[in-house]
Amino acid sequence: MALHPEVAAYRAARAAAGTPPLYTQTLTEARAADLAAIRAGGGAVEQVAEVRDERIPGPGGDLPIRVYRPAGPGPLPALLYFFGGGWTLGSVDTADGICRRLANAVGCQVVTVGYRLAPEHPFPAAVHDCHATTVWIAGNAYRFGVDPTRLAVGGDSAGGNLAAAVSLLCRSDGPALVAQLLVYPNTDVSGGPSGPVDDDPALFNRRSVAWYRTHYLADPEHSRDPLASPLLADDLSGLPPALVITAELDPLCAEGQRYAQRLRAAGVPTRLDHYPQMIHGFFAMPGVFTDGRRAQDRAAAFLRERFGLPPRRDEPAADPADNDPADAGRVVAGPADAGPADAGPGAAPADAGVRGG
């Protein structure tokens, strides 16, 4: 398989160091290694005007949340960001770099929640924790200077799965959302991954996917539940506009792209931003991969647009051309209000990562 040069260098360094795959470690070891890898690849830590930790009531007890507020007067829009880690790894520290950068780049508050992890708390505990946090932030917006009419959800990997599931719950139970940011999301846990067949132990692979799903699903029948597999939902209409980010060499790539296609077919304004030669995890590692920063910039531009905020002078522009990664291998995106024919920028190499699902 063709790797972006930055990915090849990263893979070679991991192989030379003998870094063991997370799925070969104990849960305690894997959780510590996951956080260490994210911190090592996250780049410089951005300062934000305020970071505060709180605890809020959740379905199974109090939940830790972390709130990132940029400089500027409120009320501000808010992004509820759910960290990745295969529903098994992670904490509010996991997405710290992403949350800081998006808070500054978008000009919104970002809230992340320490949802309950599997296998101690299997599906659907994480889904209900994330939805409860979204409801709580909407109902307590005044405490943080949040505009409850401008709420979005997002996440990477398993966090993208949770954001998609929360969007389904919010459609029926509220609160209303203006956007969903789905970064290489798991969208179908009912079967094996349909992406690249390479099982390179130095990178996130099919064995990684299976390991996380085994922890998350205490009952295999739960894999058909749309809150576990949003791609299997009968109806995706009425969901908030979406940006779906995929990486070519990610075993989750195909299901992320299928979800974007189904959203479009249901009339949901959807952008698909695809990164050739990239692997799972690159979005969280802008300190290692150039396209990690590029993808974060495009996510920020999407959110600014959905929040009704003016574009920044250096904001990446959307290409009006219509391209599909299966046809041209190009980055795909489109205007936020575009339908099935939306598209994106010209060819751009993608990034890699080896961390959780």
C-alpha positions, 0 to 999 in steps of 0.5 A: 500500500502507498503511504504518505511519506510522513506516514511511512516515516512514522510507521518506520519509527514505531517499527524500529522502537518495537512499539506493541499494538494496543490490542496486545496490551492490558487495558491499563497499559493500553489506556496509558500508551494511548494517551502518551501517543496522543500527547506525543503527536499533538504538537504544541499545546495551544493556550485558550482564554479559560479551561475549567473542569466540572462534574455534571449529573449523568445516567450512571452518576456524575460525569467529568466535563472539561470546558474550553473557552476562547477569548471574546464576549459571549454568548458563544456557540458550543461544540460537544466533542467526544474523544476517540479510543474505541469506547475503551480508552481515553478520558477528557485529557485525550482530546485536549489538543483538538479541543484547544485548537478548535476553540481558538480556530472556530471561536466557540466553546468546546466541551468534552465529557469523560463518558463511561468506558467499556468493557466496564460499561458496555454499549449503550452507556457511552451514548447516553452519557454523551447525550445527557451531557449535550442536554445538560449543556443546552439546559445550563447554557447561561452558566457558561455563556453558551448560545443554546441555539448554536450547538454542534456535536463532533468526535474522532473514531469512536467519538465520531460514532458517538456524535452520530448516535447523539445526533440521532437521539437529538433529532427525536429528544433534543436539543436541536443541533446545527452541525455534526463533525464526524472524523473517521467514524465507526458507523457499522459495528455489525460486521468486519471492516471493509477497508484495507486488508493490511494488518500491519501491526505498526498501524491501526488495522482490522485487529484493532477494530475487532478488539475495540468492538469486542469490548464495547458490545456485551451482546452481539445483537446490540451491533444492529442497534442504530445507536451502535451502528448509525449506518443501519438506521432506517431513516437519516433524514432531519439530521444536522448538516455533517462534515465526514472526514475519512482516510484512505488506508483506514479500515473504517474508511468505507463505512464512513464514506457510506454514511456520508452517502446515506446522509446525502441521499436522505437530504442532509447537507453533507461534506465528505473530506477524504485524505488519500494515503492516510491512516486512522488517527491522523486528525489527532496528531497534527504535530506529526502529520501536516494533513492533521492540521489541514483537516482540523483547519477544514473542520474549523471552517465548517463549524464557523460556517454552521455557527454563522461566524465570519470566515477567517482570512486564512480559512481554507476555501471549498472547491466547487468541483465534484469529486469522489475519492473512488474516482479521483483519489482526491480530497472531497468536500463541499459547501455546507448547504450542498446536496448529493453533488457537493465536493471539495479541494484538490488533491492533498496527502492525508495523515496517519495514526495508530490509536483507538477506534 
